[in-house]
Amino acid sequence: MTVRFGTAAGSVRADVDVSLSSAIGSEPGARIPVSYNPADPTEVVHVDYLDGRDADGVRQGSIVIGLLAAGLLAGAAREAVRAQRQTAAASGSAAASGSAGKGPGSLHAGD
């Protein structure tokens, strides 16, 4: 529906989505309650849509993305701990098998 209203900057003509119940009784010249953005008066919303229903999708999307990010972070942390344990185990077994008792200053038979 196209609406026309006055602001301090002058007359504004804009399109607005309205609920079916508001559209049924509207005819040229009828008054319908709207809210507009003062920075951009062509951004008009019918007052029926000011109850936050438009934000439901954003909120649900944010929750899903937050849960995915938390799962990714937990998986990355688990993988980092696993890799660290494997590295420690590999370097510990190499040190135990290859250089046992051959530290600096030690004497060995045959050296």
C-alpha positions in Angstrom: 0.0 0.0 0.0 1.3 3.5 -0.8 1.1 6.0 2.0 1.6 9.8 2.1 2.4 11.7 5.3 4.1 14.9 6.4 7.4 15.2 8.3 9.5 18.2 9.3 11.4 17.9 6.1 8.3 17.8 3.9 5.8 15.4 2.4 6.8 11.8 2.0 5.3 9.1 -0.2 6.3 5.5 0.5 5.2 1.9 0.2 4.3 0.0 3.3 3.3 -3.6 4.0 0.1 -3.8 5.9 -1.8 -6.7 7.6 -4.8 -8.0 5.8 -7.2 -6.6 8.4 -5.8 -3.1 7.8 -5.9 -3.4 4.1 -9.5 -4.4 3.9 -10.9 -1.2 5.4 -8.4 1.1 3.7 -9.5 3.4 0.9 -7.9 6.5 -0.5 -7.7 9.2 2.2 -8.0 6.7 5.1 -5.6 7.1 8.0 -3.5 4.2 9.0 -0.9 4.2 11.8 2.7 3.9 10.6 6.1 4.4 12.0 9.0 5.7 9.9 12.8 6.1 10.2 13.5 9.9 10.7 16.9 9.4 9.0 15.2 7.9 5.9 11.4 8.7 6.0 10.8 6.3 3.1 11.5 3.4 5.5 7.9 3.0 6.7 6.5 0.2 8.9 2.9 -0.4 9.8 2.4 -0.4 13.6 1.1 -4.0 13.4 4.7 -5.1 12.6 6.4 -3.3 15.5 5.8 -6.2 18.0 9.1 -7.8 17.1 7.9 -10.6 14.8 10.3 -9.5 12.1 13.2 -10.1 14.6 12.3 -13.7 15.2 14.2 -15.0 12.2 17.2 -12.9 13.1 17.2 -14.2 16.7 16.8 -17.8 15.7 19.5 -17.5 13.0 21.8 -16.0 15.6 21.2 -18.8 18.0 21.9 -21.4 15.3 25.1 -19.7 14.2 26.2 -19.3 17.9 25.7 -23.0 18.5 27.6 -24.0 15.4 30.5 -21.7 16.3 30.6 -23.2 19.8 30.6 -26.7 18.4 33.4 -25.7 16.0 35.4 -24.2 18.8 35.0 -27.3 21.0 36.0 -29.6 18.1 39.1 -27.5 17.3 40.1 -27.5 21.0 39.7 -31.3 21.2 41.7 -31.8 18.1 44.5 -29.5 19.4 44.7 -31.5 22.7 44.8 -34.8 20.8 47.5 -33.6 18.5 49.5 -32.3 21.5 49.2 -35.7 23.2 50.3 -37.5 20.1 53.3 -35.2 19.7 54.3 -35.6 23.3 54.0 -39.4 23.1 56.0 -39.6 19.9 58.8 -37.4 21.2 58.8 -39.2 24.6 59.2 -42.7 22.9 61.9 -41.4 20.5 63.9 -40.0 23.5 63.5 -43.2 25.5 64.6 -45.5 22.6 67.3 -43.6 20.9 69.2 -41.6 23.4 68.8 -43.4 26.8 71.8 -42.7 29.0 73.7 -40.7 26.3 73.4 -37.3 27.9 76.2 -34.8 27.9 79.1 -35.9 30.1 78.2 -39.5 30.2 80.7 -42.2 29.3 79.8 -45.4 27.6 81.7 -48.4 26.8 82.8 -48.3 23.2 82.8 -44.4 23.0 
